[in-house]
Amino acid sequence: MSDKLIQRMVQAVFRELKEQGVVTFKSKEDKVFQRAIELIQGEYQKEIQLEAEVNRMMDDLERQNPGQFQRFKMFPLLKKRLAKEKGVVL
């Protein structure tokens, strides 16, 4: 996910929340906007690291069980379990 896409996503969420009158900002909106972008980027980086770890685990499992391992089935299961253990929001 690119920085530009994250910015557009945050803009869309902010616009919708303001239009519905659901949120008012206690700080300057641009400050809140930047913080929201930072949080999303941080979570996205955690997910990238999680996927790399899952891929390493799958490589190990595949070496231990050659020919009997189906990556496409195991990837989501391992990712979900590891995310829960590490507290990563997917």
N, C-alpha and C positions, 0 to 999 in steps of 0.2 A: 504494500500500500504506500503510495507516494505521499510526500508532505502536502502536495497540492490537493490530493484527494481527501486527506484528513481535514484540511482547512475547509474544504467545501462541505464535508459532512458536518463539522461543528457549526458552520454558518447555517446550514439547513436546520439543524436541531435548535439553535438559538432563535432563528427566525420563527420557527413553529411555536416554541415556548412563549415568545413575546406576543405573537399573534393571539394565542389562546389566553394570555394574561396569567399564565401559570407561574411565572418567575419574575422577580425583581432583583436587581443586582445591588449589593451593598457596597461593592467596589466598582471601579470604572469597568465598563463592559469590555474594553480591549484587554485589560488585565485578566479578567475572567476567561476571555476567549483564548488568550495565550496559555493560561494554565490548563484549560481543557485540552488544547492541542498537545501540550507536554504530557499530560496523563495518558492520552490515547496512544501517543508515540511510545511511551514507556511500556504500556500493556502489549502493544504490537511487538516490541522488541523481546519481551518475555515469551511471547508465543513463538517467535522465530527460534529462540534458544531452546524452547521446549521441543519443537519439531526436530531440531538438530539432535537433541538427546534421544528422542524416540527413534530417529533413523539409526543412530549408533547402536541402540539396544536391538533394533531389528536386524542389523548387520550381524551382531553377535549371535542372535537366535538362528539366523539363516545359516551361519557357519556351523552351528551345533546340530542343526537339523536339515542337511542339504536335501533338496527335492521334496520336502514335506511341508514347506513353509509358504504361506500365502500372505504376502506383504499387504495387499489391498484390504484384507480382512483384519489383519492385526494392527495396522497403523492407527485407525480411529479408536480401537479399544485401548491400546497402550497410551495414546495421547490423552484420552479422557481420564484414564486412571492416574497418569503422572500429573496431569493438570490439577486434579483433585488433591493429590498428595502435596503438591507444591503451592497450592492456593492461587493458581493462575486461572483467571476468568476467560472462558472461551466464548 
